[in-house]
Amino acid sequence: MTRQWKRNVEVLVGKQEDGLLIKNLRIMFDITKTVDEIPNSAIIKIYNLNPINENKIKDEYKDIVVRAGYADQERLIFTGSIKYVYRYREGNDYVTEIEGGDGDDDYKNATINETLAAGTTDEQLIDKAVDTFKTTTKGTVKLKGKARRRGKVVTGNTRTVLKNVAARNGANWSIQDGELVIVPVDDILPDEAIVINSQTGMLSAPETNDRGIAVKCLMNPQLKINGAIQLDNNSIKAKRNRPQSLATPREKQETVQQNPVRQDPDGIYKVIKLTHKGDNRGNEWYSELECVGINEPIPKSRGAQ
């Protein structure tokens, strides 16, 4: 177990060899990752940055990497490209706010134009799709491996091709920290399940709702989308709705439509949404998760959140 004290966070803007490493200033971050194809996002706030370095971020650098953790054991929690940079005053401080997207450019702009011969597998098609990306590389890809019976011309947006391949394999695809990840709905990453309880940093009792099982714990950089966590099922409580007599018409309708996810008999759950929020000189320093049982479908109502 990693000792959860001496909180550290560092931001690298630009490439490792000639970038700008920031770690001795106040840094806040709000990072959201999901199992969905829409690119992950990050908001990073850096306080009282040198104006020269701020101009470099605005004009010279495109890449951003965020690492965080405890006691000089920082781990990667976000990597992507810079979308927007803002500067504003907050009390006596000047704030440089950076908005980043993970694989955003590849998701929006990559296109594919390939002729597939009979016998081509989805794995081979994925390799061709990855070749169309500028920065995204191939990560964990789990497919059934069936060969195509007939040849076919594949052309259009790469994201559409990936969506179709994932659907054929009962999987979800996404870009996670610069890597293409495709994992079946009923499968997880090969890493060992991370135990979350009161001894390892759980901040409140897990709660079931129509989007999954919600968990909040001290910021844990080891958590990953499609990764597994282990919970004590006895600690999970159902979401409490307002009494029907006090509920609005919309709340009454939502209560009827909600179908809380089921618990896994072994307490092993798949992470489908992950949020890291931190402030190295403030109070925020936690991770929030939404999870489902490994053999359970991913709730469709998540998209409305």
NUDREN-615544 format. One record per residue: residue number from 1; chain; x, y, z of N, C-alpha, C in turn. Coordinates in steps of 0.001 Angstrom, whole numbers, m for minus. Layout:
<pts>
PT    k  c     n.xx     n.yy     n.zz    ca.xx    ca.yy    ca.zz     c.xx     c.yy     c.zz
PT  NUM  A        X        Y        Z        X        Y        Z        X        Y        Z
...
</pts>
This chain:
<pts>
PT    k  c     n.xx     n.yy     n.zz    ca.xx    ca.yy    ca.zz     c.xx     c.yy     c.zz
PT    1  A      842    m1199        0        0        0        0      881     1254        0
PT    2  A      573     2196     m879     1308     3454     m932      893     4353      228
PT    3  A     1854     4916      930     1538     5823     2019      882     7071     1445
PT    4  A     m278     7429     1990    m1061     8517     1427     m793     9817     2175
PT    5  A      438    10275     2070      819    11539     2653     1861    12187     1741
PT    6  A     2193    13440     2013     3113    14204     1183     2648    14198     m279
PT    7  A     1548    14890     m504      946    14930    m1829     1851    15669    m2823
PT    8  A     2046    15077    m3976     2884    15673    m5004     2147    15699    m6328
PT    9  A     2368    16752    m7089     1845    16836    m8451     2837    17625    m9286
PT   10  A     3024    17188   m10526     3897    17915   m11442     3274    17910   m12831
PT   11  A     3508    18999   m13543     2965    19166   m14890     4126    19383   m15850
PT   12  A     4181    18571   m16884     5166    18743   m17949     4435    19279   m19170
PT   13  A     4844    20436   m19626     4280    21023   m20827     5333    20945   m21924
PT   14  A     4969    20359   m23066     5945    20120   m24120     6540    18726   m24010
PT   15  A     7562    18464   m24801     8208    17156   m24800     9194    17023   m23643
PT   16  A     9480    15789   m23271    10357    15517   m22136    11718    16180   m22298
PT   17  A    12277    16133   m23515    13643    16615   m23723    13765    18139   m23710
PT   18  A    12701    18865   m24089    12821    20323   m24122    11587    21022   m23565
PT   19  A    10822    20327   m22717     9597    20903   m22187     9813    21693   m20912
PT   20  A     8706    22143   m20357     8708    22937   m19138     8098    22105   m18013
PT   21  A     8891    21794   m16979     8417    21000   m15854     8037    21934   m14708
PT   22  A     6792    21822   m14243     6277    22694   m13189     5873    21826   m12006
PT   23  A     6452    22084   m10828     6084    21282    m9663     6209    22017    m8334
PT   24  A     6736    23216    m8327     6932    23929    m7069     5928    25064    m6872
PT   25  A     4936    25144    m7739     3892    26141    m7614     2592    25464    m7188
PT   26  A     1602    26271    m6860      295    25700    m6573     m327    25205    m7879
PT   27  A     m774    23950    m7874    m1358    23327    m9060    m2670    22661    m8665
PT   28  A    m3716    22951    m9401    m4999    22288    m9240    m5319    21524   m10521
PT   29  A    m5999    20380   m10382    m6370    19622   m11575    m7736    18983   m11400
PT   30  A    m8434    18867   m12503    m9744    18210   m12559    m9752    17388   m13847
PT   31  A    m9573    16087   m13710    m9380    15193   m14850   m10525    14188   m14893
PT   32  A   m11147    14047   m16062   m12256    13121   m16225   m11955    12134   m17342
PT   33  A   m12086    10838   m17015   m11860     9766   m17981   m13092     8861   m17995
PT   34  A   m13441     8354   m19170   m14561     7429   m19266   m14222     6299   m20225
PT   35  A   m15050     5270   m20193   m14903     4131   m21088   m15427     4458   m22483
PT   36  A   m16089     5600   m22632   m16668     6002   m23909   m15600     6516   m24865
PT   37  A   m15969     6637   m26132   m15007     7069   m27146   m14699     8562   m27092
PT   38  A   m15580     9373   m26503   m15334    10814   m26431   m14049    11059   m25652
PT   39  A   m13119    11869   m26200   m11809    12041   m25558   m11890    12492   m24098
PT   40  A   m11010    11940   m23280   m10890    12364   m21893   m10446    13820   m21828
PT   41  A   m10769    14473   m20718   m10484    15905   m20611    m9787    16231   m19302
PT   42  A    m9108    17373   m19303    m8415    17827   m18098    m8439    19349   m18031
PT   43  A    m8644    19852   m16833    m8486    21275   m16543    m7371    21390   m15507
PT   44  A    m6314    22096   m15866    m5180    22283   m14967    m5010    23767   m14699
PT   45  A    m4924    24138   m13428    m4711    25532   m13043    m3358    25658   m12353
PT   46  A    m2542    26562   m12866    m1217    26814   m12297    m1186    28249   m11795
PT   47  A     m783    28430   m10543     m843    29745    m9916      509    30455    m9986
PT   48  A      432    31732   m10401     1586    32638   m10389     2764    32091   m11197
PT   49  A     2465    31638   m12375     3492    31161   m13282     4277    32326   m13864
PT   50  A     5571    32133   m14034     6415    33148   m14656     5839    33534   m16025
PT   51  A     5677    34841   m16315     5092    35270   m17590     5815    34718   m18818
PT   52  A     7135    34546   m18724     7884    33993   m19848     7446    32553   m20115
PT   53  A     7330    31782   m19057     6895    30395   m19210     5436    30311   m19658
PT   54  A     4626    31231   m19179     3232    31254   m19606     3125    31489   m21112
PT   55  A     3938    32382   m21626     3930    32640   m23069     4394    31421   m23856
PT   56  A     5327    30655   m23290     5770    29432   m23962     4621    28429   m24066
PT   57  A     3839    28344   m22979     2701    27426   m23002     1699    27846   m24069
PT   58  A     1487    29142   m24195      517    29639   m25168     1010    29492   m26599
PT   59  A     2310    29717   m26825     2803    29865   m28192     3673    28708   m28696
PT   60  A     4326    27975   m27799     5318    27005   m28250     4926    25548   m28027
PT   61  A     4239    25254   m26950     4017    23864   m26568     2611    23382   m26930
PT   62  A     2533    22114   m27278     1249    21499   m27613      869    20353   m26684
PT   63  A     1847    19754   m26036     1601    18557   m25228     1578    18886   m23737
PT   64  A      811    18093   m22991      767    18274   m21543      656    16914   m20869
PT   65  A     1423    16749   m19788     1438    15512   m19013     1278    15886   m17544
PT   66  A      386    15184   m16842      179    15430   m15422      501    14151   m14655
PT   67  A     1344    14281   m13660     1693    13167   m12781     1367    13586   m11354
PT   68  A      837    12649   m10579      485    12965    m9193      610    11713    m8342
PT   69  A      710    11931    m7042      840    10788    m6139     1302    11229    m4771
PT   70  A     1985    10307    m4093     2400    10533    m2714     3884    10224    m2539
PT   71  A     4548    11010    m1689     5900    10722    m1219     6862    10360    m2350
PT   72  A     6960    11251    m3335     7897    11077    m4446     7605     9828    m5279
PT   73  A     6357     9394    m5312     5950     8251    m6127     4829     8660    m7077
PT   74  A     5060     9751    m7789     4052    10232    m8719     3845     9227    m9860
PT   75  A     2611     9168   m10337     2280     8342   m11486     1513     9184   m12507
PT   76  A     1542     8728   m13736      817     9418   m14797     m683     9353   m14535
PT   77  A    m1356    10506   m14551    m2815    10513   m14454    m3460    11168   m15677
PT   78  A    m2663    11835   m16511    m3218    12396   m17749    m2093    12758   m18701
PT   79  A    m2311    12460   m19968    m1448    12982   m21023    m2320    13311   m22218
PT   80  A    m2018    14398   m22884    m2835    14812   m24017    m2266    16062   m24664
PT   81  A    m3110    16745   m25412    m2703    17963   m26096    m3419    19167   m25490
PT   82  A    m2791    20316   m25623    m3368    21559   m25103    m4399    22084   m26094
PT   83  A    m5617    22306   m25610    m6676    22847   m26454    m6801    24363   m26289
PT   84  A    m6826    24807   m25044    m6977    26240   m24768    m6125    26613   m23560
PT   85  A    m5669    27880   m23543    m4933    28425   m22405    m5549    29773   m22043
PT   86  A    m5869    29951   m20769    m6448    31201   m20293    m5580    31765   m19171
PT   87  A    m5630    33075   m18998    m4954    33723   m17878    m5909    34720   m17250
PT   88  A    m6030    34646   m15930    m6927    35572   m15245    m6453    35752   m13805
PT   89  A    m7029    36764   m13177    m6649    37063   m11800    m7672    36476   m10850
PT   90  A    m7175    35909    m9751    m8031    35327    m8720    m7520    35836    m7379
PT   91  A    m8157    36896    m6871    m7651    37541    m5657    m6301    38180    m5939
PT   92  A    m5289    37790    m5164    m3942    38327    m5367    m3099    37457    m6300
PT   93  A    m3689    36389    m6823    m2948    35455    m7651    m3315    35591    m9128
PT   94  A    m2355    35221    m9974    m2609    35098   m11403    m2646    33605   m11749
PT   95  A    m3699    33214   m12443    m3934    31806   m12738    m3772    31552   m14226
PT   96  A    m2972    30543   m14547    m2874    30047   m15922    m3695    28760   m15983
PT   97  A    m4782    28790   m16728    m5673    27631   m16822    m5500    26966   m18182
PT   98  A    m5220    25680   m18152    m4983    24903   m19368    m6076    23860   m19519
PT   99  A    m6683    23823   m20682    m7660    22775   m20983    m7019    21783   m21949
PT  100  A    m7007    20524   m21575    m6367    19502   m22390    m7330    18415   m22818
PT  101  A    m7011    17767   m23935    m7793    16641   m24428    m6867    15473   m24743
PT  102  A    m7283    14270   m24403    m6475    13062   m24616    m6823    12458   m25969
PT  103  A    m5922    12621   m26950    m6178    12096   m28287    m7230    12870   m29045
PT  104  A    m7474    14099   m28640    m8550    14901   m29211    m8372    15122   m30716
PT  105  A    m7160    15468   m31128    m6900    15743   m32543    m7059    14475   m33385
PT  106  A    m6532    13367   m32903    m6673    12100   m33638    m8134    11690   m33730
PT  107  A    m8872    11881   m32655   m10288    11507   m32647   m11069    12309   m33687
PT  108  A   m10787    13598   m33769   m11556    14470   m34659   m11122    14374   m36117
PT  109  A    m9825    14215   m36363    m9318    14435   m37714    m8781    13210   m38447
PT  110  A    m8478    12123   m37766    m7882    10962   m38443    m8877    10315   m39398
PT  111  A    m8400    10003   m40599    m9218     9318   m41600    m8461     8103   m42123
PT  112  A    m9217     7157   m42666    m8629     5910   m43149    m9132     5621   m44560
PT  113  A    m8274     5034   m45363    m8645     4637   m46726    m7858     3376   m47055
PT  114  A    m8469     2234   m46825    m7782      966   m46987    m8650      m45   m47741
PT  115  A    m7998     m905   m48494    m8671    m2030   m49132    m8279    m3296   m48388
PT  116  A    m9255    m3946   m47782    m8995    m5129   m46974    m9227    m6391   m47798
PT  117  A    m8267    m7274   m47785    m8401    m8534   m48511    m9201    m9532   m47680
PT  118  A    m9741   m10543   m48338   m10411   m11623   m47623    m9414   m12268   m46664
PT  119  A    m9879   m12583   m45455    m8994   m13169   m44453    m8402   m12154   m43503
PT  120  A    m8612   m10850   m43752    m8115    m9818   m42851    m8868    m9867   m41527
PT  121  A    m8148    m9779   m40424    m8772    m9816   m39101    m9022    m8399   m38584
PT  122  A    m9876    m8302   m37573   m10108    m6997   m36943    m8830    m6471   m36306
PT  123  A    m7980    m7357   m35819    m6706    m6933   m35229    m5852    m6221   m36273
PT  124  A    m5824    m6745   m37494    m5067    m6116   m38568    m5683    m4779   m38961
PT  125  A    m7021    m4717   m38935    m7697    m3454   m39234    m7375    m2407   m38170
PT  126  A    m7298    m2833   m36923    m6941    m1907   m35849    m5535    m1343   m36079
PT  127  A    m4602    m2190   m36501    m3241    m1724   m36769    m3232     m654   m37859
PT  128  A    m4046     m845   m38877    m4128      150   m39954    m4767     1444   m39447
PT  129  A    m5744     1299   m38543    m6386     2479   m37968    m5396     3277   m37127
PT  130  A    m4594     2584   m36329    m3604     3263   m35487    m2583     4010   m36353
PT  131  A    m2280     3461   m37516    m1326     4118   m38421    m1825     5481   m38898
PT  132  A    m3136     5728   m38807    m3677     7023   m39243    m3568     8092   m38160
PT  133  A    m3192     7695   m36941    m3088     8648   m35844    m1731     9343   m35865
PT  134  A    m1714    10588   m35432     m471    11344   m35335      261    11068   m34023
PT  135  A     m484    10917   m32955      157    10761   m31641     m299     9517   m30892
PT  136  A    m1505     9057   m31104    m2031     7921   m30350    m1386     6617   m30795
PT  137  A     m979     5805   m29828     m373     4508   m30115    m1315     3379   m29693
PT  138  A     m940     2164   m29999    m1775     1011   m29674    m1506      551   m28248
PT  139  A    m2560      461   m27456    m2454      m29   m26093    m3074    m1408   m25979
PT  140  A    m3819    m1634   m24921    m4484    m2923   m24725    m5658    m3064   m25685
PT  141  A    m5599    m4080   m26541    m6673    m4347   m27501    m7054    m5820   m27381
PT  142  A    m8293    m6072   m26990    m8785    m7437   m26842    m9927    m7672   m27827
PT  143  A    m9657    m8521   m28843   m10646    m8801   m29878   m10835   m10304   m30031
PT  144  A   m11908   m10680   m30703   m12202   m12095   m30902   m11341   m12712   m32001
PT  145  A   m10831   m11878   m32914    m9877   m12369   m33906   m10470   m13091   m35096
PT  146  A   m11758   m12908   m35370   m12356   m13562   m36526   m11880   m12919   m37828
PT  147  A   m11630   m13757   m38834   m11155   m13254   m40125   m12342   m12844   m41000
PT  148  A   m12103   m11827   m41827   m13132   m11355   m42752   m13265   m12328   m43925
PT  149  A   m14488   m12716   m44237   m14701   m13680   m45324   m14476   m13062   m46697
PT  150  A   m14833   m11815   m46838   m14718   m11141   m48127   m13865    m9877   m47996
PT  151  A   m13318    m9457   m49103   m12576    m8210   m49119   m13528    m7026   m49011
PT  152  A   m12984    m5889   m48583   m13829    m4710   m48413   m12978    m3450   m48435
PT  153  A   m13543    m2371   m48980   m12893    m1065   m48948   m13388     m318   m47716
PT  154  A   m12450      132   m46891   m12787      869   m45677   m12294     2301   m45837
PT  155  A   m13207     3237   m45784   m12830     4638   m45950   m13715     5522   m45085
PT  156  A   m13153     6613   m44605   m13918     7538   m43764   m13175     7892   m42494
PT  157  A   m13895     8373   m41498   m13292     8733   m40218   m12802     7484   m39479
PT  158  A   m11605     7552   m38961   m11057     6405   m38228   m11913     6071   m37025
PT  159  A   m12467     7079   m36366   m13288     6822   m35179   m14511     5970   m35515
PT  160  A   m15064     6138   m36732   m16216     5327   m37133   m15811     3877   m37329
PT  161  A   m14637     3657   m37910   m14123     2299   m38093   m13914     1632   m36737
PT  162  A   m13327     2353   m35798   m13080     1804   m34462   m14391     1496   m33744
PT  163  A   m15370     2354   m33922   m16679     2120   m33308   m17298      833   m33841
PT  164  A   m17186      612   m35151   m17756     m590   m35757   m17018    m1856   m35306
PT  165  A   m15697    m1774   m35242   m14911    m2928   m34792   m15265    m3262   m33347
PT  166  A   m15352    m2239   m32500   m15685    m2468   m31099   m17070    m3109   m30964
PT  167  A   m18024    m2620   m31749   m19380    m3165   m31684   m19407    m4637   m32096
PT  168  A   m18645    m4982   m33132   m18601    m6386   m33582   m18031    m7310   m32508
PT  169  A   m17200    m6755   m31649   m16532    m7554   m30632   m17132    m7371   m29240
PT  170  A   m18298    m6720   m29168   m18936    m6509   m27877   m18059    m5724   m26920
PT  171  A   m17403    m4684   m27448   m16401    m3966   m26657   m16639    m2456   m26699
PT  172  A   m15894    m1741   m25895   m15830     m285   m25936   m14429      133   m26344
PT  173  A   m14337     1212   m27110   m13018     1722   m27464   m12871     3145   m26943
PT  174  A   m11656     3497   m26596   m11363     4843   m26118    m9865     5076   m26196
PT  175  A    m9472     6315   m26029    m8057     6680   m25959    m7749     7016   m24508
PT  176  A    m6819     6270   m23925    m6467     6444   m22522    m4986     6777   m22401
PT  177  A    m4696     8016   m22009    m3312     8478   m21842    m2478     8190   m23085
PT  178  A    m3047     8558   m24239    m2312     8465   m25496    m2299     7096   m26129
PT  179  A    m3063     6145   m25599    m3088     4795   m26154    m4510     4390   m26518
PT  180  A    m4653     3735   m27661    m5941     3172   m28056    m6207     1935   m27213
PT  181  A    m7363     1902   m26567    m7732      779   m25702    m9086      243   m26152
PT  182  A    m9151    m1068   m26395   m10407    m1737   m26734   m10550    m2949   m25816
PT  183  A   m11588    m2929   m24993   m11805    m4003   m24021   m13274    m4415   m24082
PT  184  A   m13570    m5704   m24209   m14958    m6164   m24198   m15700    m5723   m22940
PT  185  A   m17011    m5573   m23077   m17833    m5136   m21951   m17688    m6082   m20765
PT  186  A   m17528    m7375   m21032   m17440    m8355   m19944   m15997    m8725   m19606
PT  187  A   m15067    m7808   m19842   m13660    m8076   m19552   m13034    m6853   m18906
PT  188  A   m11807    m6986   m18429   m11087    m5907   m17766    m9636    m5919   m18218
PT  189  A    m8884    m4899   m17815    m7449    m4881   m18048    m6792    m5999   m17228
PT  190  A    m5618    m6457   m17637    m4988    m7587   m16944    m4404    m7254   m15573
PT  191  A    m4458    m5997   m15143    m3878    m5624   m13854    m4662    m6211   m12681
PT  192  A    m4007    m6351   m11560    m4646    m6854   m10344    m5663    m5842    m9825
PT  193  A    m6777    m6335    m9306    m7819    m5458    m8771    m7278    m4624    m7606
PT  194  A    m7645    m3344    m7578    m7224    m2444    m6513    m8266    m2476    m5397
PT  195  A    m7826    m2794    m4202    m8726    m2887    m3055    m9020    m1479    m2539
PT  196  A   m10305    m1168    m2419   m10713      127    m1872   m11578     m115     m651
PT  197  A   m11067      310      504   m11815      217     1758   m11343     1344     2670
PT  198  A   m11813     1345     3896   m11467     2431     4821    m9981     2480     5122
PT  199  A    m9294     1358     5033    m7855     1321     5306    m7024     1823     4121
PT  200  A    m7578     1747     2919    m6816     2147     1725    m7252     3501     1179
PT  201  A    m8128     4205     1907    m8438     5572     1499    m9873     5842     1095
PT  202  A   m10797     4921     1325   m12197     5191      991   m12707     6344     1849
PT  203  A   m13412     7293     1200   m13877     8481     1903   m15349     8425     2279
PT  204  A   m16123     7615     1601   m17536     7459     1943   m18008     6116     1429
PT  205  A   m19134     5645     1949   m19643     4334     1554   m20020     4327       77
PT  206  A   m19649     3283     m671   m20060     3164    m2079   m21585     3171    m2166
PT  207  A   m22106     3687    m3291   m23550     3842    m3430   m23996     3384    m4806
PT  208  A   m25011     2549    m4871   m25533     2096    m6158   m26541     3100    m6695
PT  209  A   m26522     3269    m8022   m27524     4081    m8698   m27707     3526   m10104
PT  210  A   m28415     4255   m10964   m28689     3745   m12303   m27486     3842   m13234
PT  211  A   m26401     4469   m12799   m25210     4603   m13636   m24096     3661   m13211
PT  212  A   m24279     2990   m12088   m23246     2088   m11605   m23128     2173   m10099
PT  213  A   m21972     1824    m9605   m21671     1958    m8183   m20689     3108    m8031
PT  214  A   m21090     4130    m7301   m20265     5317    m7114   m19345     5121    m5919
PT  215  A   m18069     5430    m6116   m17059     5259    m5071   m16208     6531    m5002
PT  216  A   m15891     6954    m3795   m15009     8106    m3600   m13896     7709    m2645
PT  217  A   m12658     8013    m3042   m11507     7652    m2211   m10433     8716    m2341
PT  218  A    m9435     8646    m1472    m8287     9522    m1627    m7685     9327    m3014
PT  219  A    m7131    10397    m3589    m6632    10345    m4955    m5679     9159    m5140
PT  220  A    m6013     8291    m6091    m5234     7081    m6328    m4829     7028    m7795
PT  221  A    m3570     7325    m8113    m3133     7360    m9513    m3057     5992   m10172
PT  222  A    m3229     4910    m9412    m3175     3576    m9998    m4492     3172   m10655
PT  223  A    m5552     3901   m10377    m6852     3568   m10951    m6860     3823   m12455
PT  224  A    m7525     2931   m13192    m7581     3051   m14644    m8972     2716   m15163
PT  225  A    m9339     3349   m16264   m10556     2965   m16970   m10389     1538   m17494
PT  226  A   m11424      728   m17360   m11427     m703   m17708   m10651    m1549   m16702
PT  227  A   m10079     m911   m15681    m9395    m1653   m14643   m10392    m2147   m13605
PT  228  A    m9922    m2986   m12689   m10796    m3585   m11687   m10498    m3036   m10302
PT  229  A   m11550    m2891    m9505   m11402    m2576    m8091   m12137    m3654    m7288
PT  230  A   m11774    m3792    m6034   m12442    m4755    m5154   m13073    m4006    m3994
PT  231  A   m14383    m4237    m3790   m15130    m3608    m2719   m15711    m4663    m1792
PT  232  A   m15953    m4265     m562   m16707    m5099      365   m18183    m4835       87
PT  233  A   m18890    m5813     m462   m20288    m5611     m829   m21148    m5160      345
PT  234  A   m20764    m5523     1553   m21552    m5138     2727   m21498    m3634     2987
PT  235  A   m20512    m2957     2374   m20381    m1512     2584   m21159     m702     1556
PT  236  A   m21714    m1359      548   m22410     m662     m533   m23852     m389     m133
PT  237  A   m24276      850     m310   m25655     1207       25   m26382     1686    m1226
PT  238  A   m27696     1565    m1223   m28503     2030    m2345   m28704     3529    m2235
PT  239  A   m28785     4185    m3386   m29029     5616    m3401   m30400     5907    m2816
PT  240  A   m30448     6876    m1933   m31707     7236    m1288   m32399     8343    m2076
PT  241  A   m33602     8058    m2567   m34379     9064    m3285   m35232     9879    m2318
PT  242  A   m35603    11064    m2749   m36498    11878    m1931   m37863    11209    m1829
PT  243  A   m38563    11378     m708   m39903    10808     m594   m40786    11258    m1747
PT  244  A   m41632    10348    m2240   m42474    10670    m3381   m43339    11902    m3132
PT  245  A   m43732    12107    m1893   m44583    13260    m1586   m43856    14582    m1780
PT  246  A   m42502    14553    m1717   m41713    15774    m1876   m41042    15866    m3242
PT  247  A   m41072    14794    m4017   m40360    14751    m5293   m41094    15553    m6364
PT  248  A   m40310    16129    m7268   m40874    16810    m8423   m41363    15769    m9421
PT  249  A   m42204    16160   m10399   m42644    15203   m11431   m41479    14536   m12149
PT  250  A   m40415    15304   m12437   m39259    14730   m13117   m38571    13700   m12234
PT  251  A   m38413    14021   m10924   m37775    13080   m10005   m38585    11803    m9881
PT  252  A   m39920    11925    m9870   m40763    10732    m9801   m40566     9854   m11026
PT  253  A   m40473    10502   m12215   m40266     9746   m13446   m38912     9059   m13437
PT  254  A   m37867     9784   m12989   m36524     9206   m12955   m36463     8044   m11975
PT  255  A   m37192     8150   m10860   m37196     7071    m9884   m37782     5801   m10478
PT  256  A   m38823     5951   m11288   m39440     4799   m11933   m38495     4179   m12951
PT  257  A   m37760     5046   m13682   m36889     4569   m14751   m35594     3973   m14228
PT  258  A   m35175     4350   m13025   m33892     3893   m12514   m33907     2393   m12243
PT  259  A   m32823     1761   m12600   m32651      330   m12344   m31251      144   m11782
PT  260  A   m31099      259   m10472   m29753      186    m9878   m29003    m1062   m10324
PT  261  A   m27710     m898   m10574   m26899    m2019   m11045   m26769    m3059    m9938
PT  262  A   m26513    m4296   m10353   m26402    m5391    m9395   m24974    m5519    m8870
PT  263  A   m24868    m6069    m7679   m23562    m6272    m7075   m22936    m7548    m7607
PT  264  A   m21612    m7521    m7727   m20873    m8706    m8129   m20663    m9599    m6909
PT  265  A   m20887   m10901    m7028   m20755   m11792    m5857   m19385   m11734    m5193
PT  266  A   m18333   m11504    m6001   m16970   m11471    m5466   m16498   m10057    m5124
PT  267  A   m17361    m9069    m5355   m16988    m7693    m5048   m15984    m7096    m6010
PT  268  A   m15880    m7661    m7225   m14947    m7145    m8235   m15734    m6319    m9255
PT  269  A   m15297    m5079    m9465   m16036    m4160   m10324   m15112    m3493   m11348
PT  270  A   m15686    m3205   m12499   m14960    m2584   m13602   m15176    m1070   m13576
PT  271  A   m14085     m301   m13689   m14163     1154   m13667   m14593     1657   m15045
PT  272  A   m15717     2385   m15100   m16206     2913   m16376   m16141     4442   m16426
PT  273  A   m15956     5066   m15275   m15725     6515   m15248   m14815     6818   m14073
PT  274  A   m13888     7758   m14287   m12895     8079   m13264   m12610     9579   m13291
PT  275  A   m12704    10195   m12134   m12399    11622   m12004   m11344    11817   m10929
PT  276  A   m10273    12522   m11282    m9251    12899   m10305    m9360    14399   m10053
PT  277  A    m9468    14785    m8796    m9477    16202    m8441    m8422    16441    m7372
PT  278  A    m7577    17438    m7609    m6499    17675    m6656    m6067    19125    m6586
PT  279  A    m5486    19474    m5465    m4928    20802    m5211    m3784    20585    m4232
PT  280  A    m2539    20777    m4701    m1396    20460    m3848    m1220    21418    m2679
PT  281  A    m2015    22500    m2655    m1957    23416    m1511    m3352    23723     m979
PT  282  A    m4269    22832    m1231    m5636    23016     m771    m6190    21714     m223
PT  283  A    m7521    21634     m121    m8161    20474      490    m8461    19357     m494
PT  284  A    m8745    19687    m1748    m9152    18654    m2708    m7998    17719    m3047
PT  285  A    m8267    16426    m2899    m7275    15418    m3273    m7957    14048    m3243
PT  286  A    m8774    13793    m4258    m9561    12560    m4241    m9859    12066    m5654
PT  287  A   m10319    10823    m5718   m10752    10194    m6967   m12196     9744    m6792
PT  288  A   m12995     9932    m7819   m14370     9452    m7837   m14528     8464    m8984
PT  289  A   m15220     7360    m8724   m15355     6313    m9716   m16814     5932    m9903
PT  290  A   m17120     5474   m11112   m18354     4753   m11383   m17945     3380   m11891
PT  291  A   m18542     2333   m11327   m18135      963   m11636   m19357       83   m11864
PT  292  A   m19143    m1021   m12567   m20178    m2041   m12738   m19530    m3404   m12561
PT  293  A   m20355    m4417   m12282   m19843    m5772   m12242   m19290    m6162   m13602
PT  294  A   m18261    m6990   m13611   m17579    m7327   m14860   m18525    m7973   m15867
PT  295  A   m19485    m8728   m15409   m20421    m9391   m16309   m21707    m8607   m16515
PT  296  A   m21725    m7364   m16046   m22916    m6537   m16179   m22772    m5570   m17341
PT  297  A   m23880    m5245   m18041   m23810    m4258   m19130   m23513    m2871   m18581
PT  298  A   m22882    m2034   m19396   m22604     m660   m18998   m23887      149   m19167
PT  299  A   m24393      776   m18100   m25675     1488   m18173   m25683     2557   m19256
PT  300  A   m26740     2551   m20067   m26846     3514   m21160   m27179     4896   m20643
PT  301  A   m27760     4987   m19449   m28170     6277   m18916   m26993     7157   m18558
PT  302  A   m25756     6607   m18595   m24577     7412   m18272   m24434     8602   m19195
PT  303  A   m24827     8435   m20462   m24632     9498   m21437   m25415    10765   m21126
PT  304  A   m26446    10636   m20320   m27257    11807   m19986   m26722    12555   m18796
PT  305  A   m25669    12042   m18196   m25155    12668   m16971   m24504    14001   m17260
</pts>
